[in-house]
Amino acid sequence: MMWGPSGSFGWGGMIFGGIFMILFWVAAIALTVWVVRLIIRHDQPRHEAGGQSPLDIAKARYARGEITKEQFEQLKRDLM
């Protein structure tokens, strides 16, 4: 076995190899956490109407005359 510049990396190779292995695992775990957070965030319901509940939206639509009283009552029954 040859030691030195022509045969192996010696102690420097072992140290840098260990550092790169740690960096690899840190990057792999960080990537996994990032992907899981994206999936969780995607699955959560979004309130696109400024945080209003569906019933509040139905009330506002009824007040503006966009839906009839019968439609509003049906929506209210469906949402409750």
ZIRA-V858260 format. One record per helix or strand. SS is the DSSP state (2 for helix, 1 for strand). FROM is the first residue (numbers start at 1). LEN is the number of residues. Records with the same first field share a line. If there is no record, write none. Layout:
SS: FROM-LEN ; FROM-LEN
//
This chain:
2: 10-34 ; 54-11 ; 69-11
//
